[in-house]
Amino acid sequence: MSERARPYINPYLAGALLGIVLFLAFFITGTGLGASGGLNRLLVYGQNFVAPEHIDQVPYLLKMAGGNTNPLDSWIVYLTAGTFLGGVISGLYGRRMRVETNKGPRISHRTRWIMAFLGGILMGYGARLARGCTSGQALSGGAVLSVGSWAFMFAVFAGAYALAYFLRRFWN
């Protein structure tokens, strides 16, 4: 028999703690928070095994992994790994960690997983095009009052609201 899940942290306290973490990120590293950079470097690390000659020919990749440079030798990789590990520890501590598929009653598990996978691909591609993920844009860019980050976040919310109408059958 499983124990009951612990209550969530107060959202105002969580927001204040996130603000402190963001401030410390700016103070210690000189940059803000984000995840796509760490995941991108992990991808480049794998790509370096498969096609190292390609890495050495693309200027964008060359900065991260050209020659003897290890793409995992960056603070953003450790931040991304720490975020994942922190999520796992939080899930275990809060007794909320389990394998499940959240979906509406009218779609199959397979369709839900396909849609999640396609959405993840689009978000990852968009994050690289935008030179940052939503957390990096919203938190770090928004904190320094970057007009581009604010415009990006308004576009994300507007796009999600508009798309929700067409994808509502996946949840109802």
Buried (B, 14 or more C-beta within 10 A) or exposed (E): EEEEEEEEEEEEEEEEEEEEEBEEBBEEEEBBBBBBBBBBBBBBBEBBEEEEEEBEEBEEBEEBBBEEBEBBEBBBBEBBEEBEEEEEEEEEEEEEEEEEEEBEEEBEEEEBEEBBEEEEEEBBEBBBEBEBBBBBBBBBBBBEEEEEBBEBBEEBEEEEEEEEEEEEEBEE
